[in-house]
Amino acid sequence: MEEAAAVAAEYIATLDNLPSEVQHLLTEIKHKEARSQELQTEIQRENAKYIRHSLRGGLTARDEALPARVAEIFAEVDRLAAEKLALAQRLVVLVQRARARLDYDLSKVLVLQGDLDPAQQGPFTARTAATQVNDSLRGAMALPDALPVPAPPVVAPLLKRAYPCLGLRVEVC
């Protein structure tokens, strides 16, 4: 039992930096998203300026350079999107690594407690703790099967009458 507690304490110690790393990555993603939104606003402003000047009929040399400028801004937006994707993937890997370590340590604890055959040690073969908690919560929150289901309202069929001399067709309940 002491060995199981030591494994759990070691695992918890490895999680000390996880929240700050996750927070840092999320902050970086948020910063890049804010910059991306600023660039989108700039694109809209440049497009509106170009359209306004082209409708007046007089495009200057500066106005002719606007499409190239917008293309540069779009390239930066794409670069930021790629960086956000890379950060999000790092975040997923970080959490998956922590979960894999948890599964491994849980299987070690179960072996030390005698609840799992040592030959099965490795990737956690039994249901994970999270699944067990979810199942117990679902069971606790399950509604009884005997709840009455309201019957759908009965609607009377429509009767159709035709009055060809008047050119009318009337539906009566």
C-alpha positions in Angstrom: 0.0 0.0 0.0 2.9 2.3 0.7 4.3 1.6 -2.7 1.0 2.6 -4.3 1.0 5.8 -2.3 4.6 6.5 -3.5 3.6 6.0 -7.1 0.6 8.3 -6.7 2.7 11.0 -5.0 5.3 10.7 -7.8 2.6 11.1 -10.5 1.1 14.2 -8.7 4.6 15.7 -8.5 5.0 15.3 -12.3 1.8 17.3 -12.8 3.0 20.4 -11.0 4.0 22.2 -14.2 1.1 21.0 -16.3 -1.4 23.7 -15.5 1.1 26.5 -16.0 2.3 25.0 -19.3 -1.3 24.6 -20.5 -2.1 28.2 -19.4 1.0 29.5 -21.2 0.0 27.7 -24.5 -3.5 29.0 -24.3 -2.3 32.5 -23.7 -0.1 32.3 -26.7 -3.0 31.0 -28.8 -5.2 33.8 -27.5 -2.5 36.4 -28.3 -2.1 35.1 -31.9 -5.9 35.1 -32.3 -6.1 38.7 -31.2 -3.4 39.7 -33.7 -5.2 37.7 -36.4 -8.4 39.6 -35.7 -6.6 42.9 -35.9 -5.2 41.8 -39.3 -8.7 40.8 -40.5 -10.0 44.3 -39.6 -7.1 45.8 -41.5 -8.0 43.7 -44.5 -11.6 44.8 -44.4 -10.5 48.5 -44.1 -8.1 48.2 -47.0 -10.7 46.4 -49.2 -13.3 49.1 -48.4 -10.7 51.8 -49.3 -9.8 50.1 -52.6 -13.5 49.7 -53.6 -14.4 53.2 -52.6 -11.5 54.7 -54.7 -12.1 52.4 -57.7 -15.8 53.4 -57.8 -14.8 57.1 -57.9 -12.8 56.2 -61.0 -9.4 57.5 -59.8 -7.0 54.9 -58.5 -3.7 56.4 -57.5 -0.4 54.5 -57.4 -0.9 54.1 -53.7 -4.3 52.6 -54.4 -2.8 50.2 -57.0 -0.5 48.8 -54.2 -3.5 47.9 -52.0 -4.1 44.4 -53.4 -0.4 43.5 -52.8 -0.7 44.8 -49.3 -3.8 42.8 -48.6 -2.1 39.7 -50.0 0.8 40.3 -47.5 -1.7 40.6 -44.6 -3.4 37.4 -45.7 0.0 35.7 -45.7 0.6 36.8 -42.1 -2.9 35.6 -41.1 -2.1 32.2 -42.6 1.3 32.2 -40.7 -0.5 33.0 -37.4 -3.1 30.2 -38.1 -0.3 27.7 -38.6 1.4 28.9 -35.4 -1.9 28.5 -33.5 -2.4 25.0 -34.9 1.2 24.1 -33.8 0.5 25.4 -30.3 -2.8 23.5 -30.1 -1.1 20.3 -31.2 1.6 20.8 -28.5 -1.2 21.2 -26.0 -2.9 18.0 -27.1 0.5 16.1 -26.9 1.1 17.5 -23.5 -2.3 16.4 -22.1 -2.1 13.0 -23.9 1.4 12.4 -22.4 0.0 13.2 -18.9 -2.9 10.8 -19.5 -0.7 8.0 -20.7 1.5 8.4 -17.6 -1.7 8.3 -15.5 -2.8 5.1 -17.2 0.6 3.5 -16.7 0.8 4.6 -13.0 -2.8 3.4 -12.3 -1.9 0.0 -13.7 1.2 -0.1 -11.5 -1.0 0.8 -8.4 -3.5 -1.9 -9.3 -0.7 -4.4 -9.6 0.8 -3.3 -6.3 -2.7 -3.7 -4.7 -3.2 -7.1 -6.2 -6.2 -6.0 -8.3 -4.4 -6.6 -11.7 -2.3 -9.4 -12.9 1.3 -8.3 -13.3 1.3 -9.8 -16.9 -1.3 -7.2 -17.8 0.8 -4.3 -16.6 1.6 -1.7 -19.2 -1.0 0.3 -20.9 -4.0 0.5 -18.6 -6.2 -2.4 -19.6 -9.1 -2.0 -17.3 -11.5 0.8 -17.5 -9.8 4.1 -16.7 -10.7 6.0 -13.5 -12.3 8.7 -15.6 -14.6 6.2 -17.2 -15.5 4.7 -13.8 -16.3 8.2 -12.4 -18.4 9.0 -15.5 -20.3 5.7 -15.3 -21.0 6.2 -11.6 -22.3 9.8 -12.2 -24.5 8.6 -15.0 -25.9 5.9 -12.7 -26.6 8.4 -10.0 -28.3 10.8 -12.3 -30.3 8.2 -14.2 -34.0 9.0 -14.4 -36.5 6.3 -13.5 -38.0 4.5 -16.4 -41.5 5.0 -15.1 -41.8 8.7 -15.9 -45.0 9.3 -17.9 -44.6 10.4 -21.5 -47.2 13.0 -22.5 -49.4 11.8 -25.4 -49.3 13.9 -28.6 -52.3 16.2 -29.0 -55.1 14.8 -31.2 -55.8 16.9 -34.2 -59.1 16.5 -36.1 -58.7 15.9 -39.8 -59.6 18.7 -42.1 -62.7 18.4 -44.3 -62.4 19.9 -47.7 -65.5 21.3 -49.4 -65.5 22.7 -52.9 -67.9 25.4 -54.1 -67.3 25.4 -57.9 -69.9 27.9 -58.6 -68.1 30.4 -56.4 -64.6 29.2 -57.3 -63.8 28.5 -53.7 -62.3 25.5 -51.9 -62.8 25.6 -48.1 -61.2 23.5 -45.4 -63.3 23.0 -42.3 -62.3 21.4 -39.0 
